[in-house]
Amino acid sequence: MTDETPRWTLPLLAAGQAQKEIAHNEALGLLDLVVQPCVESVGLDTPPGAPQPGQAWIVGPQPTGAWSGRAQALAGWTAGGWRFLVPRAGLAVWSRTDQCAAQWDGNGWHSGRVSGRELILDGKKVIGSQRSPIAEASGGQVVDMEARLVLEAVLAALRGHGLIATG
């Protein structure tokens, strides 16, 4: 039997353990950090000078000071000092600075990225997977330059948004 949980390495209580409240309180402190996390910012390398209990940050790639050796971790300030959690793939936090979610994909943090297979609005699919390329207009018996320019602009916009592939 281990003395930590497998995912978040929260301390487990042991039978006959003295001072169980210490392990229990440590686990609660870490849970408070990881359940629906909200961070002040993502990618900070230097710990803030006057953190308040309950505030949290995503440590940057080159941490210094009290954060040394904790790159990319979720760092939270508590009455007992800094607590750290190593992110697991799929962990998402709300960033106050960026006003959007940041997600750990197993290799790095990505802010503002929304992943999905389709977008449904009011029960109707409005965006799905990228479609095949559409060829530019060419030929025809009557060439209408104004219409052709509009079609090219529409195709360029759809390609620019990634909705259709480039040819």
FENBELWO-V898865 format. One record per helix or strand of 3 or more residues. SS is the DSSP state (a for helix, b for strand). FROM is the first residue (numbers start at 1). TO is the last residue. If there is no record, write none. Layout:
SS:FROM:TO  SS:FROM:TO
This chain:
a:20:34  b:42:44  b:56:59  a:65:67  b:74:78  b:81:85  b:92:95  b:100:104  b:109:111  b:119:121  b:124:127  a:145:160
